[in-house]
Amino acid sequence: MPCLTSFPEAACRASFWGTAIKKNHSPQWKGTAANPSHIMLKRSMGSGPGPDDYFPDAAEQKRYHIWMKFDYQYDKGSPKTGDWNVQCMDGNYYGSTYNAVKKVLPMLRNGQKANFFPLRYFIAEEAAAVPYVKDVSGAPVMGDFTHLSAQYQEGAASGMLTLATGGRSFVGPEPPGDAANYQWQKWHARRTGYELAWRLGKLRPGAPYLEGAP
C-alpha cells in the first residue's frame, strides 16, 4: 500500500486534488513539481480512449503523489439499489477487476505512481450490508444515473484516503441513529470503504481503525 510521507487534514480540500477533463486526454493539473497534488483522481470509463488511458510523462509525474484510479459508476436501470453496478463488478469492460488489470497494472509496470479503489466492489459490499429501502433502511447508491449519492461518495473517499495514507482511518465515531438516518448512513459507508481498502492494501482482515499511520 503506497503511503504518503505527509498528509495533513488540509489535504482533503479540493485544491489538493487534481482531476481529469472528460472531453480530452489532458488532466486538469493543480499541483506543481514544487507543490504537488496529494492525489490525482482518474476514473475509468467504458468509453475509452479518454482520460482514463492517460500516461503522465516524467515531468508530469512530479506534479502529484498518487494517481488514484477507480472504476466509473453508471446505472440507468437500478440507480437507487445499485443492482447493475453489483452485477457487473467482475465483468469485462465495466468491472473492477477488468479496470485494475487493463487500466492500472500497465501504469505500475511502466513505473507510474498509481493506485486503485474498486468502486463497484465497494458498492456491492455497502449495498449488501445496508440494502436501500426508501425511508426504512440504507442509502441510495446513486444520486442520479451517473453520480453516487452523498453517502456513497463519502464511503469511496474514505477508502481512497486509506489507500493513499498507507492505512489511516477516516471513519470517525458512530453517530446516533439507525440505518434510516442520513448521518449514520454516511458513517457506515465510510466504514465499508475503509475496511475494503485495508483488506486490499494490507491483504489481511482486522482493520485497526487508527487515525494515525498504522
N, C-alpha and C positions, 0 to 999 in steps of 0.2 A: 504494500500500500504506500504510494508516494506520499511524502509528508513535507509540508512547508515548514521552513525554519521559523517563520513568524506569521501569525495570523490574528491580528488584533480584532476586537469586536467591530471596529470601524470598517473592516474589510467586507462586511455584509452590505455596505452601501453600494448603490448601483454604479458609482463611479469607479469601483474596483473590479467590475465585471465587464468583460468585452463580449460582444455578441456577433452573430452572423447577419449579413444582409441577404434576404431571401432571393432577390432577383439576380444576383451575380455571385461570382466566386470570392470576391474580396471581403474579408472580415471588417468589422467596424472597430478599429483599434482605439482603445482608450489609454492603454499603457505605453510606456516608452522603455528603452533599454535602461535608462537611469531610474525609472519608477514604473516597473512592470505591473500589469494587472495580476491579481492573485489567480483568477480563473477566467478562462475563455470558454463560454458556453457555446456548444455546436451541436445542434440537433441533426439526427439522421432522418431524412425523409424518403418516402417511397417515390421520389420524383427526380432522382439524380440523373445526370451530374448536377451538382449545385454546390452550395457552400459546405455541405456535409463531406464532400470529397476533396476539400481544400487541404493541401500540404504546405504549411508555412516554410519559408526558406530560412536559412541560418540567421539572417538579420532579424526576421520577424519572431523567431523563437526566443529572442532576448526580451520581447515585449510582454511576456506573460510567464507565470509559473507552471500552470497546469492547463492543458487543453481538455476540457470535460465534455465528453460526448454522451448523448442519450438518445434512445430510440423515440421517435416522434409519435405522440398520441394522436389518435384520429378515430372517430366513431360516429357515423351518421345513423346507425341502426339502434344502438342502445347506449347513448351517452351517459345517462344517469347511473345505470347499473354496471357499465363497463364490460358487458359480455363480449363484444367484438375484440376489444383490446386483450382480454384474457385468453380468448380462444386462439389468437394468433401470436401469443407471446413466444412460442418456439417455432413459428412458421418461417418459411423462406420469405425474404424481401422485407416484411414488416417486423419480424420477431426480434426479441432482444439478443438471442444467441447469434442470429444471422448478422445483425448490425455490429456486434462485438467482433466477429470473425472477419467481416468484409470491410468494416469502416475503421476499426480501432487497431487490430493486430498489425495491419500493414504500416500504420504510423509508428507503432512500437518497434517493429523490425527496421524501420528507417531512422531510428534514434530519436523519434519525436517524444515530447513530454506529454503523453496522452493518458487519459483515464476514462472510465466508462461507468455510467449508472444505468442499470437495466430498468427503464421506466415501466415497461409492461409487466415485468416480474413484480415490481413494487405495486402496481395497480392490482394485480392478481392477489397478492398477499393481503393488502388492505381491504379489498372488496370481499375476500373470503372471511376475514376476521370480523368485519363490521359491515354486513351487507346493507345496501341502501334500501330503506323502506320509508317513503315520504312521511315526515312528521312522526316517525316511530323510531328509526334506527339508522345510523350511518350517514355519511356524507355522500352526495352525488359525486361520481367520478369526474364528470366533465361539467364545465360551466356552459359550454355550447358544443358544437360538433368538433372543434379543433383545439380548444383550450381547457386545461384542467380546472377544476373548481379550486377555490382558495384553500380549502383544506388539503387537497391532494398536492397543490403547489408547495405548501409548507412541508409536506412529507418528502417530496422529491428534493427540495432544497436541503432538508436535514440530511438525507443520505449523501448528497453530493459534498456537503461540507465535511461530513465524516470521512469520506474518501480523501478529500483534499488535505485534511489536517492529520491524517495518519491514525484516526480512530476516536477523535473527540466527539462527545455527545452534545447535541444542540436541542435535546428533547424538552428539558425543563420539568418542573413538578407537575403531577397530575392535577388538573383543576377540578373543582366540584362539578357535579352533574353526571349525566349518563350518555349513552350513545346517541341520544337525540339532541344533545347540547352542542352548539357550534364550537365553543372553545375546547370542549372535550374531544370533539372530532379532529380538530387541528392537532391537539396534543397526541392523539392516538396515531395519526398519520405520520407525525414527526418520529414517533417511537418505531413505527414499522419501517420507515426509511432508514433510520439509524441502525436497527438490528440487521436489516438486509445488507447494508453497506459493510457493517462489521463482519458478517459472515463471509462475504465475498472478498473483503480485503485481508482478513486475518486467517481465513479458512478454518475457522473454529467457532462454535457457539459460545454462549455465555457472555454476551456483551456487558461490560462493567459499568456503563453509564458514567464515565468520567468526563467532566467538562474540561479538564486539563489534558495534556498529551499523555496517553497511557504508556 
